[in-house]
Amino acid sequence: MAKTKCVVQDVKKDFADIIYQFGRGIESHALALKIFNSKGETEYDEQECNLIRQLSELCSPSFMDAMKKVLNE
C-alpha cells in the first residue's frame, strides 16, 4: 500500500491470456495478439487503451495501479 517497492517484470503473456480469456469481441482478440506478439515498446490507440484499462481490473490491485500510471503518462 505504501508503494515503496517496485518490481519490473514482463507480464505481457499473462495479461494477453487474461484479455483472450475474458475479453469480448474481435477487438479484444486482436489486442491480446498484439500484446502477446509485441517486441519492446508498442503504440496503442485510445480504444485499445480503454480495453486495457477495463481488463486490467481483472488483475491484482498493484497491476491495476501500474497500468493506470502507464496509461496516464
N, C-alpha and C positions, 0 to 999 in steps of 0.2 A: 504494500500500500504506500510505503514511503518513496517508492521508485528510486531507491539508491543503488540498485543492481541492474545492469544492462547485459543482456545476453544476445550475441549476434549469431544467428543460425539460419540455414537455408530451409525454409518451410514450404517452398513452392509446390513440391509434390503432394504434401499433406493437405495444403489448402486447395490445390486443384482437385484433389479427391473429394473434399468436402463440397466444393462447388458442383462437381459432377454428380455426386450422390443426392444433394439436397436442393440444387438449383432447379429452376423450371424454364423450359423453352430452349430454343436454339441458341439464344444469346448466352445463356449460362453454359451450354455445351461448348460454344466457341471460346468463351472466356477461360474455361477450365483447360482447354487445349492450349490456348495462348500462354497461360501461366506455366503449364507443365513443360512446354517446349521452349520457353524463353531462355535466352542466354544473356546474362548481365542485365543492365538497365533496359527497361521496356516502357514505351509510352502507352497510356491507356486513355481512352476518350471519357467524356463525362458519364455516359451510360454505363460503361464498364466500371468506372469508379463507384457509381451508385450501387451496382451489383456487389462489388467488393465490400462496400460498407454494410449492406444488408446481410450478406452471407458471413461476414466476419463475426456477426452477433451469435453465430452458432459455435463459436470458439471460446477459448478462455478469456476472462476479462483482461488479462495482460496483453493478449494478442489483439483484442478489440481496441484497446488503448493505443497500441503500437500502430495499427492500421489507420486509426483516426489521425494520429500525429503525422504519419507519412502522407496521407491524402490531403491534409490541410496545409502542407508546406508548399 
